[in-house]
Amino acid sequence: MAAIANIGFVGLGAMGSAMARNLLAAGYRVTGYDLSDAARDRLKTAGGEAAASPRAAAEAGDLVITMLPDAPEVEAALDGDAGILSLPSEGRLLMNTSTIDPAEARRLAAKASDQGWSYLDCAVGRTATQAAEGKCLFLLGGDAGEKLAVNPVLKAMGDTVIDCGAVGQASTMKIVNNYLALVGCLATAEALVLARAGAVKDEAALDVINGTSARNGNSMQNFPNKVLKGDVSPGFSLDLGRKDLAIAVAAMKRQGLPSFLGEQALRAFDRARMEGHGGNDCSDLLNVLSELADQQQVD
């Protein structure tokens, strides 16, 4: 398979824009599409080219990357006269980096195959901040030769590529990872609220937590670098966290697996969104729970 030089990129949000900029910095030619005029303009400012449709972005690429909110948006980018699959593959590869249900990944792969396209399942780990730093973690599933072909592209955007096996297995690992991270985010927020109720300062609480087996990514990185600095801008938003939790819980129920923590975590995320925090960083759960605790003490 020839070396990839040209990338069609569909979805230029926080993650997609960061990934596209790193590809440009590595010397790839990037042609991108997004519904947002501002996002397309940012790509042009960074040295890329803007496309008028997903098909136009795909036509300019040897590899077409989608980075979109969920499976319906990915499918919308594939379908129709302006969609990616309306274009003959002619050796191009399609790689979905969006977080979607593993069953949807397999269905979309079959749909692409019916139109002569190869499909790689490539979920992305870590945050938009880390993506901007070129430190994405990629979970890759698909054909062995095609995975080898895209490896240099992935290394231009991240520092870790993990081969998860077949299509669907990368998406499975992404929801496994996000499930644990998001349930852990709620647990960390509840733990700090409990510490505060006992008049323990956040710094002391985290010193103890991070010095024991209770430590986790939220206690060591996300909370200290986001909400505890007063920054709730979305590295990973509560809205997207809720979406990923729902995917995981739905997959658990579909397979008859227990999902006690996930179902309870969904309630907390729903409450945070109801209180208007959905666009904020997931670590903002700490503020939501603190406000609820204050309200209950007043009542």
C-alpha positions as CSV (number, residue, x, y, z in Angstrom):
1,M,0.0,0.0,0.0
2,A,1.4,3.4,-1.0
3,A,2.4,5.9,1.7
4,I,-0.4,8.2,2.8
5,A,0.3,11.9,2.0
6,N,-3.1,13.5,1.7
7,I,-5.7,13.5,4.5
8,G,-9.4,14.3,4.2
9,F,-10.7,15.3,7.6
10,V,-14.4,15.5,8.5
11,G,-15.2,17.0,11.9
12,L,-13.1,19.9,13.1
13,G,-14.3,20.4,16.6
14,A,-11.9,20.6,19.6
15,M,-10.4,17.2,19.0
16,G,-10.6,17.2,15.2
17,S,-9.0,20.7,14.9
18,A,-6.1,19.7,17.2
19,M,-5.5,16.5,15.3
20,A,-5.6,18.2,11.9
21,R,-3.1,20.9,13.0
22,N,-0.7,18.2,14.1
23,L,-1.0,16.5,10.7
24,L,-0.3,19.8,9.0
25,A,2.8,20.3,11.2
26,A,4.0,16.8,10.2
27,G,3.8,17.7,6.5
28,Y,0.6,16.1,5.5
29,R,-1.8,17.9,3.2
30,V,-5.1,18.2,5.0
31,T,-8.5,19.1,3.4
32,G,-11.2,19.4,6.0
33,Y,-14.9,19.8,6.3
34,D,-17.1,20.9,9.2
35,L,-20.6,22.3,9.4
36,S,-19.0,25.3,11.2
37,D,-17.7,28.1,8.9
38,A,-15.4,29.2,11.8
39,A,-13.9,25.7,12.1
40,R,-13.2,25.6,8.4
41,D,-11.6,29.0,8.6
42,R,-9.4,27.9,11.5
43,L,-8.1,25.0,9.4
44,K,-7.3,27.4,6.5
45,T,-5.4,29.7,8.9
46,A,-3.4,26.7,10.1
47,G,-2.4,25.9,6.5
48,G,-5.0,23.4,5.5
49,E,-7.7,23.5,2.8
50,A,-11.4,23.8,3.4
51,A,-13.9,21.5,1.6
52,A,-17.5,22.2,0.8
53,S,-18.8,18.7,1.8
54,P,-17.6,15.4,3.3
55,R,-17.3,14.1,-0.3
56,A,-15.0,16.9,-1.3
57,A,-12.8,16.4,1.7
58,A,-12.6,12.7,1.0
59,E,-11.8,13.3,-2.7
60,A,-8.7,15.1,-1.7
61,G,-7.4,12.4,0.6
62,D,-5.7,9.1,0.5
63,L,-7.1,8.6,4.0
64,V,-10.4,10.0,5.2
65,I,-10.7,10.6,8.9
66,T,-14.0,11.3,10.7
67,M,-14.1,12.9,14.1
68,L,-17.7,13.5,15.0
69,P,-19.9,13.4,18.1
70,D,-21.7,10.1,17.5
71,A,-22.8,7.4,15.0
72,P,-25.7,9.4,13.5
73,E,-23.3,12.2,12.6
74,V,-20.8,9.8,11.1
75,E,-23.5,8.1,9.1
76,A,-24.7,11.5,7.9
77,A,-21.2,12.3,6.6
78,L,-21.1,9.0,4.8
79,D,-24.6,9.2,3.1
80,G,-26.1,11.2,0.3
81,D,-24.8,12.8,-2.8
82,A,-22.4,14.9,-0.8
83,G,-21.4,12.0,1.5
84,I,-18.1,10.2,1.6
85,L,-19.5,6.9,0.3
86,S,-20.9,8.6,-2.8
87,L,-17.3,8.7,-4.0
88,P,-15.6,5.6,-5.4
89,S,-13.0,4.4,-3.0
90,E,-10.1,4.1,-5.6
91,G,-7.9,2.7,-2.8
92,R,-8.7,5.4,-0.2
93,L,-9.1,4.3,3.4
94,L,-11.9,5.4,5.8
95,M,-10.9,5.7,9.5
96,N,-13.5,6.7,12.1
97,T,-12.0,8.2,15.2
98,S,-15.4,9.2,16.8
99,T,-16.5,7.5,20.0
100,I,-19.5,5.3,19.0
101,D,-21.2,2.1,20.0
102,P,-19.2,-1.0,19.0
103,A,-22.3,-2.4,17.3
104,E,-22.5,0.8,15.3
105,A,-18.9,0.6,14.3
106,R,-19.4,-2.9,12.9
107,R,-22.6,-1.8,11.1
108,L,-20.9,1.3,9.5
109,A,-17.9,-0.9,8.5
110,A,-20.3,-3.2,6.7
111,K,-22.0,-0.3,5.0
112,A,-18.7,1.1,3.9
113,S,-17.6,-2.3,2.6
114,D,-20.8,-2.6,0.5
115,Q,-19.6,0.6,-1.3
116,G,-16.1,-0.8,-1.8
117,W,-14.5,1.2,1.1
118,S,-12.2,-0.2,3.8
119,Y,-13.0,0.9,7.3
120,L,-10.7,1.3,10.3
121,D,-12.1,1.6,13.8
122,C,-9.8,4.0,15.6
123,A,-11.1,5.5,18.8
124,V,-9.1,8.2,20.5
125,G,-8.0,8.4,24.1
126,R,-7.1,11.4,26.2
127,T,-8.4,15.0,26.1
128,A,-8.5,17.9,23.6
129,T,-5.6,19.5,25.5
130,Q,-3.5,16.4,25.1
131,A,-4.5,16.2,21.4
132,A,-3.2,19.8,20.9
133,E,0.1,18.6,22.4
134,G,0.2,15.7,20.0
135,K,-0.3,13.2,22.8
136,C,-3.4,11.3,21.7
137,L,-3.7,7.6,22.4
138,F,-5.2,5.7,19.5
139,L,-7.1,2.4,19.8
140,L,-7.0,0.7,16.4
141,G,-9.1,-2.1,14.9
142,G,-9.3,-3.4,11.4
143,D,-7.2,-5.1,8.7
144,A,-3.6,-5.7,9.6
145,G,-2.1,-4.2,6.5
146,E,-4.3,-1.1,6.7
147,K,-3.4,-0.6,10.3
148,L,0.2,-0.6,9.3
149,A,-0.4,1.9,6.6
150,V,-2.1,4.5,8.9
151,N,0.4,4.0,11.8
152,P,2.7,7.0,10.6
153,V,-0.4,9.2,10.4
154,L,-1.4,8.3,13.9
155,K,2.1,8.8,15.2
156,A,1.9,12.4,13.8
157,M,-1.1,13.0,16.1
158,G,-0.2,11.0,19.2
159,D,2.4,9.1,21.1
160,T,0.6,5.8,21.7
161,V,-1.1,3.3,19.3
162,I,-2.6,0.2,20.7
163,D,-3.8,-2.6,18.3
164,C,-7.1,-3.8,19.7
165,G,-7.9,-6.3,17.0
166,A,-10.9,-6.3,14.6
167,V,-13.4,-3.5,13.8
168,G,-15.6,-3.0,16.9
169,Q,-13.0,-4.0,19.4
170,A,-11.3,-0.6,19.4
171,S,-14.7,1.0,20.0
172,T,-15.3,-1.5,22.8
173,M,-12.1,-0.6,24.5
174,K,-12.9,3.1,24.2
175,I,-16.2,2.8,26.0
176,V,-14.6,0.5,28.6
177,N,-12.0,3.2,29.2
178,N,-14.5,6.1,29.2
179,Y,-16.9,4.2,31.5
180,L,-14.2,3.7,34.1
181,A,-13.0,7.3,33.7
182,L,-16.4,8.8,34.0
183,V,-17.6,6.7,36.9
184,G,-14.3,7.6,38.5
185,C,-14.9,11.3,37.9
186,L,-18.2,11.1,39.8
187,A,-16.5,9.1,42.6
188,T,-13.7,11.6,42.9
189,A,-16.2,14.5,43.0
190,E,-18.2,12.8,45.8
191,A,-15.1,12.0,47.7
192,L,-13.9,15.6,47.7
193,V,-17.4,16.8,48.7
194,L,-17.2,14.4,51.6
195,A,-13.7,15.7,52.6
196,R,-15.0,19.3,52.4
197,A,-17.9,18.4,54.7
198,G,-15.3,17.3,57.2
199,A,-13.5,20.6,56.9
200,V,-10.5,18.9,55.0
201,K,-8.9,21.1,52.3
202,D,-8.9,19.8,48.8
203,E,-5.1,19.8,48.6
204,A,-4.8,17.6,51.7
205,A,-7.5,15.3,50.5
206,L,-5.7,14.8,47.2
207,D,-2.4,14.3,48.9
208,V,-3.9,11.4,50.8
209,I,-5.8,10.0,47.8
210,N,-2.9,10.2,45.4
211,G,-0.6,8.6,47.9
212,T,-2.7,5.5,48.1
213,S,-4.4,3.0,45.8
214,A,-7.4,5.3,45.7
215,R,-5.6,7.5,43.2
216,N,-6.9,7.8,39.6
217,G,-6.6,9.9,36.6
218,N,-9.2,12.3,37.8
219,S,-7.6,12.8,41.2
220,M,-4.1,13.1,39.8
221,Q,-4.7,15.1,36.6
222,N,-8.2,16.2,35.6
223,F,-9.4,17.8,38.9
224,P,-6.1,19.5,39.8
225,N,-5.7,20.9,36.3
226,K,-9.3,21.9,35.7
227,V,-12.0,22.5,38.3
228,L,-9.7,23.0,41.2
229,K,-8.0,25.8,39.2
230,G,-11.4,27.4,38.5
231,D,-11.3,26.2,34.9
232,V,-14.4,24.4,33.8
233,S,-13.9,25.0,30.0
234,P,-14.5,21.7,28.3
235,G,-11.4,19.5,27.9
236,F,-14.1,16.8,27.8
237,S,-17.6,18.1,28.4
238,L,-20.3,16.7,30.6
239,D,-22.6,16.4,27.6
240,L,-20.1,14.1,25.8
241,G,-19.4,12.2,29.0
242,R,-23.1,11.5,29.4
243,K,-23.2,10.3,25.8
244,D,-20.3,7.9,26.3
245,L,-21.7,6.6,29.6
246,A,-25.0,5.9,27.9
247,I,-23.3,4.0,25.1
248,A,-21.5,1.9,27.7
249,V,-24.6,1.2,29.8
250,A,-26.6,0.3,26.7
251,A,-23.9,-2.1,25.6
252,M,-23.9,-3.7,29.1
253,K,-27.7,-4.1,29.1
254,R,-27.7,-5.5,25.6
255,Q,-25.3,-8.2,26.7
256,G,-26.9,-8.9,30.0
257,L,-24.1,-7.4,32.0
258,P,-24.4,-5.7,35.4
259,S,-24.2,-1.8,35.2
260,F,-25.0,-0.6,38.8
261,L,-22.4,2.2,38.8
262,G,-23.1,3.3,35.3
263,E,-26.8,3.7,35.8
264,Q,-26.2,5.8,38.9
265,A,-23.5,7.9,37.2
266,L,-26.0,8.7,34.4
267,R,-28.3,10.2,37.0
268,A,-25.6,12.4,38.3
269,F,-24.6,13.6,34.7
270,D,-28.3,14.2,33.9
271,R,-28.6,16.3,37.1
272,A,-25.5,18.3,36.1
273,R,-26.9,19.0,32.6
274,M,-30.3,19.9,34.1
275,E,-28.5,22.5,36.2
276,G,-26.9,24.0,33.1
277,H,-23.4,22.5,33.4
278,G,-23.6,20.3,30.3
279,G,-21.1,22.3,28.2
280,N,-18.6,22.4,31.0
281,D,-15.7,20.0,31.7
282,C,-16.6,16.7,33.4
283,S,-14.6,17.8,36.5
284,D,-17.3,20.4,37.0
285,L,-19.3,17.6,38.7
286,L,-17.4,18.8,41.8
287,N,-19.2,22.2,41.7
288,V,-22.5,20.6,40.9
289,L,-22.3,18.2,43.9
290,S,-21.0,21.0,46.2
291,E,-24.0,23.1,45.2
292,L,-26.4,20.2,45.9
293,A,-24.8,19.6,49.3
294,D,-25.2,23.3,50.2
295,Q,-28.8,23.2,49.2
296,Q,-29.5,20.1,51.2
297,Q,-27.8,21.7,54.3
298,V,-30.0,24.8,53.9
299,D,-33.1,22.7,53.5
